[in-house]
Amino acid sequence: MLKEVKAHATRVRALDQLHRGDEIEARLSVGPNYDDVVIRRGSVQETAPGIGVVWIMDRLTGLRKAVNTDECSVWRVA
Protein backbone atom coordinates (compact mmCIF):
# COMPACT_ATOMS: atom_id res chain seq x y z
CA MET A 1 0.00 0.00 0.00
CA LEU A 2 1.29 3.44 -0.91
CA LYS A 3 1.37 6.17 1.69
CA GLU A 4 0.57 9.73 0.68
CA VAL A 5 3.51 12.03 1.31
CA LYS A 6 2.70 15.61 2.28
CA ALA A 7 4.88 18.29 0.75
CA HIS A 8 6.78 20.55 3.13
CA ALA A 9 5.71 24.18 2.74
CA THR A 10 7.66 27.28 3.81
CA ARG A 11 6.11 30.73 3.88
CA VAL A 12 7.62 33.24 1.47
CA ARG A 13 7.70 36.70 3.02
CA ALA A 14 9.49 38.51 0.17
CA LEU A 15 8.82 37.80 -3.51
CA ASP A 16 12.47 38.38 -4.41
CA GLN A 17 13.12 34.99 -2.73
CA LEU A 18 11.24 33.27 -5.56
CA HIS A 19 12.71 32.07 -8.85
CA ARG A 20 11.21 30.91 -12.11
CA GLY A 21 10.13 27.27 -11.78
CA ASP A 22 9.66 27.31 -7.97
CA GLU A 23 6.53 25.43 -6.92
CA ILE A 24 4.27 27.60 -4.73
CA GLU A 25 0.85 27.70 -3.13
CA ALA A 26 -1.28 30.79 -2.64
CA ARG A 27 -3.31 30.51 0.58
CA LEU A 28 -6.29 32.53 1.76
CA SER A 29 -7.01 32.97 5.46
CA VAL A 30 -10.64 32.11 6.23
CA GLY A 31 -10.65 32.84 9.93
CA PRO A 32 -8.80 32.42 13.21
CA ASN A 33 -10.24 28.96 13.94
CA TYR A 34 -9.50 27.46 10.51
CA ASP A 35 -6.44 26.52 8.49
CA ASP A 36 -5.61 28.63 5.45
CA VAL A 37 -7.24 27.43 2.23
CA VAL A 38 -5.07 26.77 -0.84
CA ILE A 39 -6.58 28.77 -3.70
CA ARG A 40 -3.80 28.36 -6.28
CA ARG A 41 -0.87 26.02 -6.78
CA GLY A 42 1.67 26.10 -9.56
CA SER A 43 5.12 27.00 -10.78
CA VAL A 44 6.45 30.55 -10.76
CA GLN A 45 6.60 32.18 -14.19
CA GLU A 46 7.41 35.78 -13.26
CA THR A 47 7.54 38.03 -10.18
CA ALA A 48 6.95 41.73 -9.60
CA PRO A 49 8.10 42.35 -6.01
CA GLY A 50 7.50 46.11 -6.31
CA ILE A 51 3.75 45.63 -6.71
CA GLY A 52 3.45 42.37 -4.72
CA VAL A 53 2.40 40.11 -7.60
CA VAL A 54 3.69 36.73 -8.76
CA TRP A 55 2.47 34.98 -11.90
CA ILE A 56 2.20 31.20 -11.85
CA MET A 57 1.24 28.43 -14.24
CA ASP A 58 -1.75 27.05 -12.36
CA ARG A 59 -1.63 23.23 -11.93
CA LEU A 60 -5.41 22.82 -11.87
CA THR A 61 -6.36 24.87 -14.93
CA GLY A 62 -3.08 24.98 -16.87
CA LEU A 63 -3.53 28.74 -17.23
CA ARG A 64 -1.26 31.60 -16.21
CA LYS A 65 -2.63 33.26 -13.06
CA ALA A 66 -1.62 36.32 -11.06
CA VAL A 67 -1.31 36.00 -7.28
CA ASN A 68 -1.57 39.24 -5.29
CA THR A 69 0.23 39.07 -1.94
CA ASP A 70 -2.09 41.74 -0.49
CA GLU A 71 -4.91 39.19 -0.69
CA CYS A 72 -3.18 35.93 0.20
CA SER A 73 -0.01 34.39 1.57
CA VAL A 74 2.56 32.63 -0.61
CA TRP A 75 4.18 29.33 0.38
CA ARG A 76 7.06 27.49 -1.33
CA VAL A 77 6.30 23.79 -1.66
CA ALA A 78 9.22 21.35 -1.53
Gaussian input, Z-matrix of N, CA and C with variables (Angstrom, degrees):
# hf/3-21g

backbone

0 1
 N
 C     1     B1
 C     2     B2     1     A1
 N     3     B3     2     A2     1     D1
 C     4     B4     3     A3     2     D2
 C     5     B5     4     A4     3     D3
 N     6     B6     5     A5     4     D4
 C     7     B7     6     A6     5     D5
 C     8     B8     7     A7     6     D6
 N     9     B9     8     A8     7     D7
 C    10    B10     9     A9     8     D8
 C    11    B11    10    A10     9     D9
 N    12    B12    11    A11    10    D10
 C    13    B13    12    A12    11    D11
 C    14    B14    13    A13    12    D12
 N    15    B15    14    A14    13    D13
 C    16    B16    15    A15    14    D14
 C    17    B17    16    A16    15    D15
 N    18    B18    17    A17    16    D16
 C    19    B19    18    A18    17    D17
 C    20    B20    19    A19    18    D18
 N    21    B21    20    A20    19    D19
 C    22    B22    21    A21    20    D20
 C    23    B23    22    A22    21    D21
 N    24    B24    23    A23    22    D22
 C    25    B25    24    A24    23    D23
 C    26    B26    25    A25    24    D24
 N    27    B27    26    A26    25    D25
 C    28    B28    27    A27    26    D26
 C    29    B29    28    A28    27    D27
 N    30    B30    29    A29    28    D28
 C    31    B31    30    A30    29    D29
 C    32    B32    31    A31    30    D30
 N    33    B33    32    A32    31    D31
 C    34    B34    33    A33    32    D32
 C    35    B35    34    A34    33    D33
 N    36    B36    35    A35    34    D34
 C    37    B37    36    A36    35    D35
 C    38    B38    37    A37    36    D36
 N    39    B39    38    A38    37    D37
 C    40    B40    39    A39    38    D38
 C    41    B41    40    A40    39    D39
 N    42    B42    41    A41    40    D40
 C    43    B43    42    A42    41    D41
 C    44    B44    43    A43    42    D42
 N    45    B45    44    A44    43    D43
 C    46    B46    45    A45    44    D44
 C    47    B47    46    A46    45    D45
 N    48    B48    47    A47    46    D46
 C    49    B49    48    A48    47    D47
 C    50    B50    49    A49    48    D48
 N    51    B51    50    A50    49    D49
 C    52    B52    51    A51    50    D50
 C    53    B53    52    A52    51    D51
 N    54    B54    53    A53    52    D52
 C    55    B55    54    A54    53    D53
 C    56    B56    55    A55    54    D54
 N    57    B57    56    A56    55    D55
 C    58    B58    57    A57    56    D56
 C    59    B59    58    A58    57    D57
 N    60    B60    59    A59    58    D58
 C    61    B61    60    A60    59    D59
 C    62    B62    61    A61    60    D60
 N    63    B63    62    A62    61    D61
 C    64    B64    63    A63    62    D62
 C    65    B65    64    A64    63    D63
 N    66    B66    65    A65    64    D64
 C    67    B67    66    A66    65    D65
 C    68    B68    67    A67    66    D66
 N    69    B69    68    A68    67    D67
 C    70    B70    69    A69    68    D68
 C    71    B71    70    A70    69    D69
 N    72    B72    71    A71    70    D70
 C    73    B73    72    A72    71    D71
 C    74    B74    73    A73    72    D72
 N    75    B75    74    A74    73    D73
 C    76    B76    75    A75    74    D74
 C    77    B77    76    A76    75    D75
 N    78    B78    77    A77    76    D76
 C    79    B79    78    A78    77    D77
 C    80    B80    79    A79    78    D78
 N    81    B81    80    A80    79    D79
 C    82    B82    81    A81    80    D80
 C    83    B83    82    A82    81    D81
 N    84    B84    83    A83    82    D82
 C    85    B85    84    A84    83    D83
 C    86    B86    85    A85    84    D84
 N    87    B87    86    A86    85    D85
 C    88    B88    87    A87    86    D86
 C    89    B89    88    A88    87    D87
 N    90    B90    89    A89    88    D88
 C    91    B91    90    A90    89    D89
 C    92    B92    91    A91    90    D90
 N    93    B93    92    A92    91    D91
 C    94    B94    93    A93    92    D92
 C    95    B95    94    A94    93    D93
 N    96    B96    95    A95    94    D94
 C    97    B97    96    A96    95    D95
 C    98    B98    97    A97    96    D96
 N    99    B99    98    A98    97    D97
 C   100   B100    99    A99    98    D98
 C   101   B101   100   A100    99    D99
 N   102   B102   101   A101   100   D100
 C   103   B103   102   A102   101   D101
 C   104   B104   103   A103   102   D102
 N   105   B105   104   A104   103   D103
 C   106   B106   105   A105   104   D104
 C   107   B107   106   A106   105   D105
 N   108   B108   107   A107   106   D106
 C   109   B109   108   A108   107   D107
 C   110   B110   109   A109   108   D108
 N   111   B111   110   A110   109   D109
 C   112   B112   111   A111   110   D110
 C   113   B113   112   A112   111   D111
 N   114   B114   113   A113   112   D112
 C   115   B115   114   A114   113   D113
 C   116   B116   115   A115   114   D114
 N   117   B117   116   A116   115   D115
 C   118   B118   117   A117   116   D116
 C   119   B119   118   A118   117   D117
 N   120   B120   119   A119   118   D118
 C   121   B121   120   A120   119   D119
 C   122   B122   121   A121   120   D120
 N   123   B123   122   A122   121   D121
 C   124   B124   123   A123   122   D122
 C   125   B125   124   A124   123   D123
 N   126   B126   125   A125   124   D124
 C   127   B127   126   A126   125   D125
 C   128   B128   127   A127   126   D126
 N   129   B129   128   A128   127   D127
 C   130   B130   129   A129   128   D128
 C   131   B131   130   A130   129   D129
 N   132   B132   131   A131   130   D130
 C   133   B133   132   A132   131   D131
 C   134   B134   133   A133   132   D132
 N   135   B135   134   A134   133   D133
 C   136   B136   135   A135   134   D134
 C   137   B137   136   A136   135   D135
 N   138   B138   137   A137   136   D136
 C   139   B139   138   A138   137   D137
 C   140   B140   139   A139   138   D138
 N   141   B141   140   A140   139   D139
 C   142   B142   141   A141   140   D140
 C   143   B143   142   A142   141   D141
 N   144   B144   143   A143   142   D142
 C   145   B145   144   A144   143   D143
 C   146   B146   145   A145   144   D144
 N   147   B147   146   A146   145   D145
 C   148   B148   147   A147   146   D146
 C   149   B149   148   A148   147   D147
 N   150   B150   149   A149   148   D148
 C   151   B151   150   A150   149   D149
 C   152   B152   151   A151   150   D150
 N   153   B153   152   A152   151   D151
 C   154   B154   153   A153   152   D152
 C   155   B155   154   A154   153   D153
 N   156   B156   155   A155   154   D154
 C   157   B157   156   A156   155   D155
 C   158   B158   157   A157   156   D156
 N   159   B159   158   A158   157   D157
 C   160   B160   159   A159   158   D158
 C   161   B161   160   A160   159   D159
 N   162   B162   161   A161   160   D160
 C   163   B163   162   A162   161   D161
 C   164   B164   163   A163   162   D162
 N   165   B165   164   A164   163   D163
 C   166   B166   165   A165   164   D164
 C   167   B167   166   A166   165   D165
 N   168   B168   167   A167   166   D166
 C   169   B169   168   A168   167   D167
 C   170   B170   169   A169   168   D168
 N   171   B171   170   A170   169   D169
 C   172   B172   171   A171   170   D170
 C   173   B173   172   A172   171   D171
 N   174   B174   173   A173   172   D172
 C   175   B175   174   A174   173   D173
 C   176   B176   175   A175   174   D174
 N   177   B177   176   A176   175   D175
 C   178   B178   177   A177   176   D176
 C   179   B179   178   A178   177   D177
 N   180   B180   179   A179   178   D178
 C   181   B181   180   A180   179   D179
 C   182   B182   181   A181   180   D180
 N   183   B183   182   A182   181   D181
 C   184   B184   183   A183   182   D182
 C   185   B185   184   A184   183   D183
 N   186   B186   185   A185   184   D184
 C   187   B187   186   A186   185   D185
 C   188   B188   187   A187   186   D186
 N   189   B189   188   A188   187   D187
 C   190   B190   189   A189   188   D188
 C   191   B191   190   A190   189   D189
 N   192   B192   191   A191   190   D190
 C   193   B193   192   A192   191   D191
 C   194   B194   193   A193   192   D192
 N   195   B195   194   A194   193   D193
 C   196   B196   195   A195   194   D194
 C   197   B197   196   A196   195   D195
 N   198   B198   197   A197   196   D196
 C   199   B199   198   A198   197   D197
 C   200   B200   199   A199   198   D198
 N   201   B201   200   A200   199   D199
 C   202   B202   201   A201   200   D200
 C   203   B203   202   A202   201   D201
 N   204   B204   203   A203   202   D202
 C   205   B205   204   A204   203   D203
 C   206   B206   205   A205   204   D204
 N   207   B207   206   A206   205   D205
 C   208   B208   207   A207   206   D206
 C   209   B209   208   A208   207   D207
 N   210   B210   209   A209   208   D208
 C   211   B211   210   A210   209   D209
 C   212   B212   211   A211   210   D210
 N   213   B213   212   A212   211   D211
 C   214   B214   213   A213   212   D212
 C   215   B215   214   A214   213   D213
 N   216   B216   215   A215   214   D214
 C   217   B217   216   A216   215   D215
 C   218   B218   217   A217   216   D216
 N   219   B219   218   A218   217   D217
 C   220   B220   219   A219   218   D218
 C   221   B221   220   A220   219   D219
 N   222   B222   221   A221   220   D220
 C   223   B223   222   A222   221   D221
 C   224   B224   223   A223   222   D222
 N   225   B225   224   A224   223   D223
 C   226   B226   225   A225   224   D224
 C   227   B227   226   A226   225   D225
 N   228   B228   227   A227   226   D226
 C   229   B229   228   A228   227   D227
 C   230   B230   229   A229   228   D228
 N   231   B231   230   A230   229   D229
 C   232   B232   231   A231   230   D230
 C   233   B233   232   A232   231   D231

   B1=1.4403
   B2=1.5209
   B3=1.3330
   B4=1.4540
   B5=1.5169
   B6=1.2967
   B7=1.4590
   B8=1.5174
   B9=1.3312
   B10=1.4564
   B11=1.5235
   B12=1.3139
   B13=1.4594
   B14=1.5198
   B15=1.3158
   B16=1.4648
   B17=1.5145
   B18=1.3281
   B19=1.4557
   B20=1.5289
   B21=1.3057
   B22=1.4679
   B23=1.5268
   B24=1.3157
   B25=1.4622
   B26=1.5211
   B27=1.3387
   B28=1.4572
   B29=1.5222
   B30=1.3240
   B31=1.4625
   B32=1.5219
   B33=1.3212
   B34=1.4630
   B35=1.5205
   B36=1.3170
   B37=1.4632
   B38=1.5272
   B39=1.3255
   B40=1.4703
   B41=1.5249
   B42=1.3234
   B43=1.4609
   B44=1.5188
   B45=1.3354
   B46=1.4656
   B47=1.5291
   B48=1.3445
   B49=1.4633
   B50=1.5285
   B51=1.3385
   B52=1.4579
   B53=1.5205
   B54=1.3301
   B55=1.4625
   B56=1.5221
   B57=1.3103
   B58=1.4583
   B59=1.5308
   B60=1.3306
   B61=1.4589
   B62=1.5197
   B63=1.3508
   B64=1.4715
   B65=1.5289
   B66=1.3074
   B67=1.4616
   B68=1.5260
   B69=1.3457
   B70=1.4606
   B71=1.5260
   B72=1.3195
   B73=1.4584
   B74=1.5190
   B75=1.3312
   B76=1.4558
   B77=1.5195
   B78=1.3362
   B79=1.4660
   B80=1.5163
   B81=1.3306
   B82=1.4525
   B83=1.5238
   B84=1.3256
   B85=1.4578
   B86=1.5275
   B87=1.3414
   B88=1.4636
   B89=1.5216
   B90=1.3010
   B91=1.4554
   B92=1.5083
   B93=1.3228
   B94=1.4691
   B95=1.5287
   B96=1.3189
   B97=1.4632
   B98=1.5326
   B99=1.3321
   B100=1.4544
   B101=1.5267
   B102=1.3223
   B103=1.4594
   B104=1.5209
   B105=1.3385
   B106=1.4580
   B107=1.5250
   B108=1.3262
   B109=1.4616
   B110=1.5252
   B111=1.3303
   B112=1.4683
   B113=1.5303
   B114=1.3434
   B115=1.4587
   B116=1.5229
   B117=1.3175
   B118=1.4595
   B119=1.5179
   B120=1.3378
   B121=1.4564
   B122=1.5178
   B123=1.3292
   B124=1.4545
   B125=1.5100
   B126=1.3290
   B127=1.4646
   B128=1.5206
   B129=1.3260
   B130=1.4617
   B131=1.5281
   B132=1.3224
   B133=1.4565
   B134=1.5243
   B135=1.3442
   B136=1.4652
   B137=1.5276
   B138=1.3268
   B139=1.4669
   B140=1.5167
   B141=1.3247
   B142=1.4592
   B143=1.5252
   B144=1.3472
   B145=1.4670
   B146=1.5256
   B147=1.3193
   B148=1.4620
   B149=1.5174
   B150=1.3321
   B151=1.4674
   B152=1.5337
   B153=1.3389
   B154=1.4580
   B155=1.5218
   B156=1.3307
   B157=1.4600
   B158=1.5295
   B159=1.3278
   B160=1.4669
   B161=1.5319
   B162=1.3208
   B163=1.4556
   B164=1.5173
   B165=1.3373
   B166=1.4591
   B167=1.5258
   B168=1.3296
   B169=1.4559
   B170=1.5206
   B171=1.3284
   B172=1.4541
   B173=1.5291
   B174=1.3373
   B175=1.4712
   B176=1.5235
   B177=1.3140
   B178=1.4563
   B179=1.5309
   B180=1.3235
   B181=1.4631
   B182=1.5235
   B183=1.3453
   B184=1.4620
   B185=1.5161
   B186=1.3195
   B187=1.4605
   B188=1.5197
   B189=1.3232
   B190=1.4588
   B191=1.5266
   B192=1.3369
   B193=1.4668
   B194=1.5162
   B195=1.3205
   B196=1.4611
   B197=1.5213
   B198=1.3229
   B199=1.4666
   B200=1.5247
   B201=1.3275
   B202=1.4540
   B203=1.5251
   B204=1.3225
   B205=1.4639
   B206=1.5246
   B207=1.3407
   B208=1.4635
   B209=1.5234
   B210=1.3344
   B211=1.4568
   B212=1.5254
   B213=1.3271
   B214=1.4623
   B215=1.5214
   B216=1.3296
   B217=1.4527
   B218=1.5260
   B219=1.3318
   B220=1.4561
   B221=1.5342
   B222=1.3189
   B223=1.4601
   B224=1.5212
   B225=1.3329
   B226=1.4736
   B227=1.5230
   B228=1.3152
   B229=1.4559
   B230=1.5255
   B231=1.3257
   B232=1.4684
   B233=1.5097
   A1=108.66
   A2=115.86
   A3=120.75
   A4=110.55
   A5=115.55
   A6=121.59
   A7=108.33
   A8=116.48
   A9=120.67
   A10=109.69
   A11=115.51
   A12=121.07
   A13=108.59
   A14=116.27
   A15=120.34
   A16=109.72
   A17=115.42
   A18=120.81
   A19=109.20
   A20=115.26
   A21=121.12
   A22=107.86
   A23=117.30
   A24=121.59
   A25=110.08
   A26=115.59
   A27=122.95
   A28=108.03
   A29=116.14
   A30=119.50
   A31=110.99
   A32=115.38
   A33=122.34
   A34=107.14
   A35=116.65
   A36=120.37
   A37=112.59
   A38=117.34
   A39=121.71
   A40=108.56
   A41=116.94
   A42=120.55
   A43=113.54
   A44=117.69
   A45=118.35
   A46=111.93
   A47=117.68
   A48=122.13
   A49=111.81
   A50=116.74
   A51=121.11
   A52=111.92
   A53=114.82
   A54=121.64
   A55=109.08
   A56=115.62
   A57=121.15
   A58=109.78
   A59=116.13
   A60=121.26
   A61=114.49
   A62=118.18
   A63=120.30
   A64=109.32
   A65=116.32
   A66=122.39
   A67=107.97
   A68=117.18
   A69=120.76
   A70=111.23
   A71=113.99
   A72=122.61
   A73=108.06
   A74=116.00
   A75=121.63
   A76=106.23
   A77=116.60
   A78=120.98
   A79=110.68
   A80=115.03
   A81=122.91
   A82=108.44
   A83=116.26
   A84=121.00
   A85=108.77
   A86=116.09
   A87=119.71
   A88=112.99
   A89=117.47
   A90=119.91
   A91=111.72
   A92=116.63
   A93=120.47
   A94=113.69
   A95=118.81
   A96=121.37
   A97=112.73
   A98=117.42
   A99=120.98
   A100=110.72
   A101=115.79
   A102=120.57
   A103=108.51
   A104=115.86
   A105=120.12
   A106=109.34
   A107=115.89
   A108=122.05
   A109=108.64
   A110=116.87
   A111=121.35
   A112=107.97
   A113=116.18
   A114=120.09
   A115=112.56
   A116=118.00
   A117=122.87
   A118=108.70
   A119=114.88
   A120=120.17
   A121=107.14
   A122=115.93
   A123=118.80
   A124=112.14
   A125=114.60
   A126=119.80
   A127=110.01
   A128=114.94
   A129=122.25
   A130=109.78
   A131=115.94
   A132=122.82
   A133=111.07
   A134=115.30
   A135=120.84
   A136=108.76
   A137=116.89
   A138=120.86
   A139=110.22
   A140=115.05
   A141=122.85
   A142=106.83
   A143=117.00
   A144=120.25
   A145=113.26
   A146=118.30
   A147=121.59
   A148=113.54
   A149=117.00
   A150=120.46
   A151=112.28
   A152=117.12
   A153=121.37
   A154=114.48
   A155=116.62
   A156=120.58
   A157=110.00
   A158=115.00
   A159=121.53
   A160=107.10
   A161=116.07
   A162=120.89
   A163=108.15
   A164=115.37
   A165=120.54
   A166=109.81
   A167=115.47
   A168=121.53
   A169=105.21
   A170=115.73
   A171=122.61
   A172=111.31
   A173=117.39
   A174=122.51
   A175=112.25
   A176=117.32
   A177=121.39
   A178=112.25
   A179=116.53
   A180=120.32
   A181=113.98
   A182=116.80
   A183=120.03
   A184=112.90
   A185=117.03
   A186=122.62
   A187=111.11
   A188=115.21
   A189=121.27
   A190=108.24
   A191=116.15
   A192=121.81
   A193=110.32
   A194=116.18
   A195=122.15
   A196=109.09
   A197=116.02
   A198=122.68
   A199=107.14
   A200=116.49
   A201=122.55
   A202=108.54
   A203=117.09
   A204=121.02
   A205=113.09
   A206=118.24
   A207=120.38
   A208=110.74
   A209=116.71
   A210=121.92
   A211=114.09
   A212=116.50
   A213=118.81
   A214=110.34
   A215=115.50
   A216=120.70
   A217=109.37
   A218=116.55
   A219=122.07
   A220=108.39
   A221=115.62
   A222=122.61
   A223=109.85
   A224=116.98
   A225=121.52
   A226=107.16
   A227=115.52
   A228=121.88
   A229=108.47
   A230=116.71
   A231=121.13
   A232=110.90
   D1=135.40
   D2=179.02
   D3=-86.77
   D4=141.83
   D5=178.55
   D6=-104.68
   D7=133.16
   D8=178.47
   D9=-71.72
   D10=130.13
   D11=179.97
   D12=-102.37
   D13=124.20
   D14=177.64
   D15=-82.95
   D16=136.94
   D17=178.15
   D18=-74.77
   D19=145.14
   D20=176.73
   D21=-83.80
   D22=129.17
   D23=-178.98
   D24=-116.80
   D25=138.56
   D26=178.62
   D27=-125.05
   D28=130.68
   D29=-178.77
   D30=-68.50
   D31=136.64
   D32=177.24
   D33=-101.04
   D34=117.75
   D35=-177.51
   D36=-96.32
   D37=-19.06
   D38=178.42
   D39=-134.25
   D40=127.40
   D41=-176.22
   D42=-65.57
   D43=-19.50
   D44=178.15
   D45=-72.35
   D46=-3.85
   D47=173.70
   D48=-81.65
   D49=-13.56
   D50=-177.19
   D51=-91.06
   D52=150.88
   D53=178.23
   D54=-132.23
   D55=155.15
   D56=177.81
   D57=-53.68
   D58=130.90
   D59=179.65
   D60=96.45
   D61=-15.36
   D62=176.72
   D63=-61.48
   D64=139.94
   D65=177.14
   D66=-89.83
   D67=124.93
   D68=-177.87
   D69=-133.15
   D70=162.83
   D71=170.42
   D72=-122.41
   D73=141.89
   D74=170.55
   D75=-104.32
   D76=125.51
   D77=-176.25
   D78=-119.26
   D79=141.63
   D80=179.84
   D81=-112.33
   D82=130.73
   D83=178.63
   D84=-80.60
   D85=126.30
   D86=-178.33
   D87=-105.43
   D88=-3.80
   D89=177.76
   D90=153.34
   D91=164.33
   D92=-175.63
   D93=-67.77
   D94=-23.71
   D95=-176.34
   D96=-98.34
   D97=7.25
   D98=-176.15
   D99=-128.70
   D100=153.84
   D101=173.42
   D102=-71.70
   D103=156.17
   D104=175.06
   D105=-64.39
   D106=148.31
   D107=-179.16
   D108=-101.74
   D109=130.63
   D110=177.07
   D111=-75.82
   D112=118.72
   D113=179.86
   D114=-103.84
   D115=-21.80
   D116=177.39
   D117=-146.75
   D118=147.66
   D119=173.15
   D120=-146.71
   D121=134.11
   D122=179.68
   D123=177.20
   D124=-172.60
   D125=-178.97
   D126=-100.13
   D127=141.89
   D128=-178.05
   D129=-65.77
   D130=130.92
   D131=175.06
   D132=-103.95
   D133=-42.39
   D134=-175.61
   D135=-160.09
   D136=150.52
   D137=176.93
   D138=-127.30
   D139=151.15
   D140=174.19
   D141=-134.57
   D142=79.67
   D143=-176.20
   D144=-58.51
   D145=-31.81
   D146=-178.16
   D147=-62.20
   D148=-30.93
   D149=179.74
   D150=-111.58
   D151=2.33
   D152=175.21
   D153=72.59
   D154=36.83
   D155=-178.68
   D156=-126.79
   D157=140.03
   D158=173.08
   D159=-129.01
   D160=136.09
   D161=177.64
   D162=-101.06
   D163=134.62
   D164=179.91
   D165=-126.54
   D166=160.39
   D167=168.06
   D168=-94.35
   D169=105.71
   D170=-174.13
   D171=-65.05
   D172=128.25
   D173=-178.71
   D174=-66.97
   D175=-36.34
   D176=-175.63
   D177=-73.11
   D178=-47.01
   D179=-174.86
   D180=-98.43
   D181=-21.62
   D182=-175.71
   D183=77.92
   D184=9.28
   D185=-179.17
   D186=-103.57
   D187=156.58
   D188=175.26
   D189=-78.24
   D190=128.21
   D191=-177.62
   D192=-129.13
   D193=145.13
   D194=175.37
   D195=-94.29
   D196=136.93
   D197=177.02
   D198=-116.93
   D199=120.57
   D200=-179.67
   D201=-97.54
   D202=121.12
   D203=-176.83
   D204=-74.00
   D205=-9.01
   D206=172.85
   D207=-73.45
   D208=-23.38
   D209=-176.04
   D210=-101.37
   D211=-24.36
   D212=-176.36
   D213=-149.60
   D214=168.43
   D215=176.87
   D216=-97.63
   D217=153.02
   D218=-178.33
   D219=-113.65
   D220=134.59
   D221=-178.18
   D222=-128.79
   D223=131.26
   D224=175.04
   D225=-83.36
   D226=131.58
   D227=-178.65
   D228=-105.76
   D229=126.38
   D230=-179.55
   D231=-113.00

